[in-house]
Amino acid sequence: MPLDSTAELKAALTPIAEISRIIAETRKQFEVKLASKFSIFDQMNYGENDISRVIAHLLDPKGSHSQGSRFLKAYLQMLLDSFTQYNKKKENTDNQYNLKNIKKILDIPNLDEADVRCEDSTKDGRRIDITVTWDDSKKFGIENKLTAGDQKEQVPAYLKSLPDEGFLVYLSIEDPEKKLKDGRLSITPDDAAPEIGNGRLFLTQYKPHISDWIDECLKISESDKIRWYLTEIKQLVAIKFYGGNSEMDSSNAVVELLLSDERAFEAALMVVNSIDQMKEQLAQKYLHHIHDELEKGMQKYENWKIDFNDGEKFSGHWCPIKITSQDCDMSVYLSFDKATKGYKRCIYGIFDNVAEKSDGEGKRSQYFDAIKAKAKEILPQMSPTLVWPGIDYFKSGQYSGQYGDWMANDFVEKLYEFHIGKESELFVAANTLVKNMLELLEMVDRFFKEQGVIK
């Protein structure tokens, strides 16, 4: 019988809330010993090159992990098993992955002789992120894609550089098959199909690809120190790259309750159908708070106005907050990496309107270089992007970092704390953001008054 009132829904959700409360209290009690949110990667860069070195080190039989070729064998076996399962599930049997080249390398008697390299040069001057080689005919490469797009003809060039019995693993945080269909891979679907059929190209994703491999490495490692390190890598993938939960996740207990209580199950389905709308409302409330605080601080700037535009895009970024003047060709803005509302990596800075309107022709405002130099004096941590600088303004927590998802679980919890008026670090983050954007506005306004552009 469907839930037909708010009271019934609340009653059905009460047991879930109680489980969450108990687990939260337990986590708080043991957190001093577990330090479940701590990661050795928190204070380190983990760009593509850094993660490539981590993966390469584990694959290297001569690596300081002292586990020989165990991890390399586990990786190859994982590739073989996962793509075997993939082929069984795939409806279109005409385009299955050919596994012959993986099997040939697995059949090599002594994998300990493998040579593992990062940034291995090709004949045309390109560099493959990771290569593993035994002889001239036995070699495979891994192209590690975190956020960067493909270079022109990158995948075909890498395949050409590998021997006939070699293969390339295209490893991406985002689903690479979707990227292939959308035309965002440097190889067309028609060109990829024969390479897949010949066992030369494998398209795969960090999750579950790397996660499954790390799980197997945890089982076979004979070193407690290395198992601890592997756990850190698994947490990096789960939390930093995909916005997952840390240890002591309550999901198992909640699932057991939902499957044993009909009313709780019905309530959960209603919540699932509302979750995206809930996240959107929380995020919008926070953005409107930032907008309102900026508006208060802008009262003395007669030549500038602030907009909250749900659909505005700057160079492919979704830009909800923009401060503009009809007399100036610069704007102060806040935006997200994705043009759609993905809430990926929030950035802010000064935008060159001339560059935006040039439609890729490379035009710049005549004031661009001068404005850039002055902004760097105010916020020296700013780093230039394609059009103008942006910085991450959330510097701590599981939602920060180069690949952070602004709407990851941990951040949604903090947004809720903000929503109900609880003391939250987001108040501090918002104040810092508003202060910095107003400093940029003051500098831009003064600059254009000095130039006589505005009065």
N, C-alpha and C positions, 0 to 999 in steps of 0.2 A: 504494500500500500504506500503510494508516494507521500512524501512529507508535504503538508499543505499549509504550514504556518511557520512564521519566524521562530516561535517558541519551540516547535517540534524540531526544527533544524538545530537550534541552539542546544536543546537537550541531547540530540544525537551526537553532537560534536563534543559535548562535555567530557566523555571518557578519553577522547583523543587529546584534549587539552590537559587532562590530568596526567596522562602518560608523558606528555611533553614536559610538564612541570617537574615530575619526578626525575626524569632523565637530566633536565637542566640543573636541578639541585645536586644530583649525583656527580655530574660533570664538574660543577663548581667545587665540590668537596675534594675531588681527586685531581683537579686541573694542575695543582701545584706540583704533582708528581708526574702527570702525563704530559703536560705542556703540549696538548693536542694541536694547538694552532701554530706552534712554532715550526719553522722549516729552515734548514740551512740555506735555502735559496732566497729567503726574505731579504737578506742584506747583500745579495749578489745580483749581477745582471744575468738574465737568462734569455738572451737573444738567440737567433738561429745558430750562430757560430758556437755559442756556449753550449747549447743543447746538443749540437752535433758532436762536440768533443766528448760530452758525457756518454752519448750512445756509442761512439767509436771506441772509447776506453773500455766499455763493457764488452764490446765485440772482440776486442784485441786479445788473442790468446797469450800475448806477452805483456799484458797490462798489469799494473801493480795490484790489481785485485787478487792475483795469484790463484785464480780459479781455472787457468788454462783455457781450453776451448769450450768449456761447459756452456757458457752464455751464448757463444756463437752457434753451437749446435742447437741450443734451445730456440734461438731466433729463427734459424732456417726451418726447424721442425714446426715452429709456430706458423711461419709463412705457409708451409705445405699444408698443415691441418686447417688453417683458417680459410685458405682459398679452395681446398677440397670441399669443405662445408658450404662455402659460398656457391661453388659450381652446382652442388646438389640442389640448392634452393632456387637457383636462377631459372626463371621460366624460359628465357631466350637462350637456348642451347647453342645457337650459332656463334655466340660471342663469349664463350667461357674462357677462363684463364688456363693457359697451358702450363703445366707444372714441371715439364721435363727438365728445364735448366736448374731449378731448385733441387730436384732429385739427383742430378748429376753431381752437384757440389756436395750434397749430403753423403754421397757414396765415396767421397775422397777419404782414404784411410786415415790420413793424419792431418786434421784440421789445425793442429798446433802451428803449422808452418805458414799460416795465413799472414799476409801483410795488410794492415789496416791503416788507412790514411784519411786525413781531413783535407779539404780543399785541394783535391788531386787535380792537376792540370790536364786538360785535353789538348789535342794538337792545334785546335783553333783558338787557344788561349782562354777558354772557359774553365770553371772550376766546379767539380762535383763535390757536394758537401762531404760525403763519406764514400770510400771505395774499399772493398775487401778482395784481395787478389791472391791466387796460388801460382798460376802459371799464365802464359799468354792467352789461353783459351778459357780459363776459369776465373771469372771476375764478376762481381756485382756492385752496383752503386746505390746509394740512398740519397735522394733529393729531399731535404728537410725543409718543409714549408710551414712556417708559423703564421706570419701575417703578410709577408712580402708576396707580391704577385710574380708571375713568370716573366723572365726576360724573353725577348723575341726569339722564337724557334729554339727555346732552351731544351725542352724534352727531346725533340728530334736530334739535336746536336749531341746530347749526352748518349742517346741510343747508338748513334753513329760511332761514337768514340769507344764503345764497349765491344768486346769480341762477340762473334756470332753466338757462342754458348753463354754469354753473359746476360745480365738483366738489370733493369733499373726499377727500384722501389720508389714510387712517388708518395711520400709521407706527408700528410697535411692535417692540421687541426680541423679544418672544414672538410666536409665530404668531397673528395676529389672527383668522384663520378658526377656529382652535381655540377662541379666546376667545369668538367668536360662538356656536359650537356649545355651549360650556359655560355660556352665559348670563352671561358676564363683560363683554360689551360693552353699552353703553348703548342698544343698538338690538336688537330681536329679529330672528331669521333671517327671519321672514315680512315684517317691515318693511324689512329690508335688501335683500331680493331685488329689489323693484321699483326701488330706488335704484341698485343695481348694473346692472340692465337698462336704466335710463335714462341711464347714463353719469355718474351723480352721486356715486357712492361707490366708492372703491378701497381694499381692505384689503391691506396689504403689510408686509414685514418688513425690518428694518435689513440683515440679511444674507439674500439678496444685493442687496437694493434699493439701499441707499446704497453698498455696496461696488462694485457694477457702475457706478454713476454716477461715483464717484470715479475708477475705472479709466479711464473715458472722458474725464473732465476732465484726467487726467494726460497723455493722448495729445494733447489739443488745446490745452493751456496753452502759451503762448509765453514764460512766465516761469519760470526755474529756481527762483526764490524761492517762487513759488506752487506749483510741483510738489513742493518740499520740504514745504510746509504741507499739501498734499493727502495726501502720504504719511503724515504724522503723523495725519491724520484717519482714514485707512484703518487704521492700526495701532490707533488708539483703538477702532474698531468691532471689529476682529478679536480684540484681546487683552483689552481692558477689558470689553467687552460680552459676548464669547462665549468667553473663555478660550482663545484660539488661541495659536499659537507666534509668536515674533518672527522677524526676518530669519534667513537661513541655515538655514531649516527643512530637516531631513534627510528629510522624507517622500518626496520624489521619488526619492532614491537608494534608499530602502528599498523603495518600490513596484517599482522596476526589478528589484531583487534577488528580491523575492517572486514576480514574474511569470516569472522566468527559472530558478527553482530550486523544483522540486516539493516537496521536503522542507521547505524554508523556508516555502513557501506553506501546507502542511498545519499546520506549527507555528504560523503566524500565525493561522489559523482557530481553533486551540485557545486561543490567547491572547485573541482577540477574545471568545470565549465566556466567558472567565474575568475580563475586565477590570473589570466592575462589582463582582464579588466581591472582587477585589484592592483596588480603591479603598476599598471599605467596610471591609475589614480594616485598611488603613493608617489610615483616619480613626478607626476604633474604638480602635485601639491608642493613638493620640494623645489621644483623649478620655479613655480610661481612665487614661492617665498624668496628665492634669490632675485627674481625680477622685481618684486616689491621693495626689497632692501636696496637694490640698485636705483630704483626710481626715487626713493627717499634721498639718496646721496647725490642725485643729479639735479636737484632743484635750482642750483645756481648756474647750470649750463643751459642758457636760453636757446642756443643754436642746435641742441642735440635732442633727439627723441629716442625712446626705447620701445622696441616691439617684441611681442611674444608671438611668433609666427610658427604655427604647427607644421607647415609644409615647406618652409624656406630651406633651400639647399645652397651651400657654398662649396664649390668644387667637389661635389659628391658627398659632402658631409651634411648631416641633418643639423640645422642651426636654429634652435628654438628661441634664443635671445640675441638680439642685435641692437646696437646703439649706433645711430646714423645721424648725419647732418646733410641737408640738401646741398650745402655749399662745398662739402669735402669729398675727396675720393678715397677716404679711409673709414673703416668702421671698427668698433670694438665689439667682439662677439664671443659667444659661448656655443660650442657645437659638439657633436659626437661623430665618431669615425664612420658610422654607417649612415647612408642617405635615408634609409628606413629607420623606424624607431627601435633600433637594436640596442641602444644605450651602451655602445662599446667605446671605451676610453674617452672620457670627457676631456675636452681641451678648450682653452680660451686664448685670445690674443688680439692682434690688430689685423684687419683684413684689407687687402688691396682691392678695391672695387674695380679699378681699371683692369687688373689681371683677370678678374672674374668675367667681365664683359667682353674681353678680347677673344673668348671662345677658343682658347688654346693657341693663339697667335704669338704668345710670348710677350705681349705688351705689359708695361709696368707704369705705375704712377711716377711722375717726375720726382715725387717726394719720398719714394719707397726707401732708398738707401739711408737717407737722413733720419726718417722715422724709425727705421730698424735699429740704427745705432743708438738713438735716444732710448728706445724701449729696452735695449740690452743693459743700459745703465740702471734702469729702474728695476727690472727683473732679470738679473744676469743668468738665472737658471733656464731662461727660455731658450729653446732650440728651434731653428728655422725649419719649417715644413715646405711643401711645394709652393704655396702661395705666401704664407706668413706664419709666425711661430705659434705654437700651442704647447701647453704643458699639462701634465697630469696634476690635478689639484687635490686628488685623494691619494695621499702618500703612504698610508698604512692600512693594514687589514687585508682580507682576502679578495677584496674587489679592486685592488690597485694593481699597478704594474702595466707593462707594455701590452700585455694580452688580456688585461682584466675586463670582465664583463660588469658593467655598472649595475646590472640588475641580477647579479649572482646572489645565491641564497643568503650569504652573510650580510650583504648590503641591503637586501630586502628587509631583513630583520631590523637593521639600523634605520631604514626608512620608516618602518612601523613605529619604532621608538620615537622618532621625530614626529610622526603623525599623531601620536597620543600625548605629545608634549613632555615626553620623558627626557631627562638630561642625556644628551647624545653628542658624540664627537662630530656629528654632522652639523650641529650648530656652529662649532668652531670652524669646520671646513667651509661652510657657507660664508661666515664672516670674513675668512681669509680670502676667499674668492672675490667677494664683493669689494673688499679693500683694494685688492690688486687690480681689478678691472677699473675701479674709479681712479686709481693712480695712473693707469694707462690713458684713461679718458682725459684727465687733467693735463697730461703731457701732450696728447694730440691736440686738444683745444688750444693750449698755449702756443704750440708750434704753428698752427694754422693762423692764429691771430698775429703772430710775429711775421708770417709771410704775407699778411694782408688778405688772406683768402676769406676769413670771417672777421667780423668786427667784435 
